[in-house]
Amino acid sequence: AAIVTGASVSGDGRVLLLTYKAALELAWKPGDKLKSTAQMKRGTDYNVIDLALPQQEAIEFLPGDKAFIVSSEQGTTETPIVEVKCKF
């Protein structure tokens, strides 16, 4: 689940990373000092959104950067596109 399959950067520099099981919303902005993973705190520095799409491979911020969409490369015509609200 730790393999990154997609990523997106918001207009203000926030980052989304997509894995096969979750999306990670990072609270970093341009100019922020990066922390080591041992120093990062869930809910403050990052948020994990559990997802369950088969073969999820695409993630993108929606206009306004308050939500994002995730889709799958499963290859069927009925694969959903899921909208998720951002925490940060």
Secondary structure by P-SEA (a helix, b strand, c coil): ccccccccccccbbbbbbcccbbbbbcccccccccccccccccccbbbbbbbcccccbbbbccccccbbbbbccccccbbbbbbbbcc
